[in-house]
């Protein structure tokens, strides 16, 4: 058991609090800080996470999707079984639209574009993922350039993941030669050191309210 635990990373939880963006009887929407797991990790030291903190105040809150430990931004937390079921169906149907912002290394050649590269687990470097034409699952990301900053040769981009693979945005941007700044997994050491955190933020989400079916759009801005 000890040997198995030694293989699991300890991810210290930030002291920064989550912020409530929306709340009603069926749905809670929060802005998750960076360096906080969405759900408990496998290592006992990784029990502190977003859902455990939220459930101290909202015992009925449940998880329907996740953000990486390093990624900040919007997380939907259904408060009832009905809401959980309704939102799960929307995620499965890919009818929930999500927009992210990231600051990446270099200047992209096109103002808008897409990255269509299949993603698979990297068996030799777990828990990382890789681009693999043979075993990867189809993965599609749309991007739009927002601003190029010559001072540090970086670009602010808006990202729309059509699919929802693990590490999709981080891996797709690295694969086209523009890794996200602060990314300790897929960027070079120099690019990882250019920011104190992963500069990736889930900024906007659009969905149908699980009870009323009315369109709901929520935004959590950030300054990269």
Secondary structure, DSSP 8 states (H G I E B T S, - for coil): -HHHHHTS------S---EEEEE-SSEEEEEE-SS--SS--SSGGG---HHHHHHHH-TT---S----TT-EEEEEEESSHHHHHHHHHHHHTT-SEEEEEEEEES--SSSEEEEE--EEE-TTSTT-EEE-TTT-B--EEEEEEEEEETTTTEEEEEEEESS--TTHHHHHHHHTT--BTT-TTTS-HHHHTTSSS--EEEEEEEEE-TTT--EEEEE-----
